[in-house]
Amino acid sequence: MSLNDTAVRFGAAIQNELIQIKADHIELGQQLTERVNGVADRVKTLDKRVGALDEKVDKLDTKVGDLAESVDKRFEAVDQRFDAMDRKFDAMQATQTEMMRILIDIQRKISNCPSCN
């Protein structure tokens, strides 16, 4: 084999190796692109799910806020009822106290009355 043939074979081998390296780089680039696209699709799916969860959380937050407001109104109504009952109880106690004073006065008058004994 001559030096020319060896140089041609060596050049062809280097050229083939470079072609193979370029093909490998293109294949790796394609695989990387596919992986990136797969990750992007997953991110989009997760983003949709997070958006749906955000909507659900907002709805629940609204419901909880409405329930809290309703409970607050009920507690206010109960407080008003208790206040009204306290006023009625105080009025009833005052009336009972006044009735007791009247009865005591009547009893004193009867006790002090010489013709009633």
Secondary structure, DSSP 8 states (H G I E B T S, - for coil): --HHHHHHHHHHHHHHHHHHHHHHHHHHHHHHHHHHHHHHHHHHHHHHHHHHHHHHHHHHHHHHHHHHHHHHHHHHHHHHHHHHHHHHHHHHHHHHHHHHHHHHHHHHHHHH-TTT-
